């Protein structure tokens, strides 16, 4: 189809477009490619052109979004600073309160999906401070900005913009009213559009998947996401390790893929304990801690957490916050 060909040409252009984001954005070119995208959506998904014209006539490029995505915290600060953002007494205290206030629904969904309740609570604590901060950016504007004015990841965000339009149509949501993160993540669980469509669950049975207002939907969706990505019941996430050869390590340049085994890392000189079979897949995680280099071993459930956010620091923050909340919760309920 003609629209598909034009859209393909646009993708070729956007990947070959090499510029710094301080340079002036060519709004005329962006407008042309926006029109091609509209034609693509009309021909491939039966959208009405006049309705999309109305939507895209009001979108705008958000320069703050371009600044934020160029310098995400996961990439620009070391672990000893990153952890201090999330591992606070207040966040732990609020996590315990949230767990206590919603004990029945958290317990029920946790048991249904075999996802630990402290992991559910930790994710909500990190993502949105237990629903307090779900994002103030227009998701439509953010995705438009990243799809059409951020060449390094334009294909990804073009797909997200497409998914967003499909999602708002399917869920009967006004696209102008949706607010989220600078990268287009939405709701208490901060699902991007494609994840919302693929993994969100109608936990309360009202026929809607509402990640803003329905706690059963929110918690069930988080658990479903982890379950689909292979969470192992009662499986480890991290194990502390020791390693003597500090000269041959690359700090905070970690693989998120489990390319090693327990046996192979033991052979390399990593010292850690595990009850799993020696051929179990793992990966070393090396971080800059308060007192120097920290060595950890990441297991299958570490990998699953990184499907939620592709960052070893995010996974470690989720794990350590969950452990702290669990400890305080159990102490409170003695």
Secondary structure, 3 states (H helix, E strand, C coil): CHHHHHHHHHHHHHHHCCCCCCCCCCHHHHHHHHHHHHHHHHHHHCCCHHHHHHHHHCCCCCHHHHHHHHCCHHHHCCHHHHHHHHCCHHHHHHHHHHHHHCHHHHHHHHHHHCCCHHHHHHHHHHHHCCCCCCCCEEHHHHHHHHHHHCHHHHHHHHHHHHHHHHHHHHCCCCCCCCEECCCCCECCCCECHHHHHHHCCCCCCCCCCCCCCCHHHHHHHHHHHHHHCCCCCCCCCEEEEECCCHHHCCCCCCCCCCCEEHHHHHHHCCECCCCCCCCCEEEEEEEEECCEEEEEEECHHHHHHHHHCCCHHHHHHHHHHHHHHHHHHHHHCC
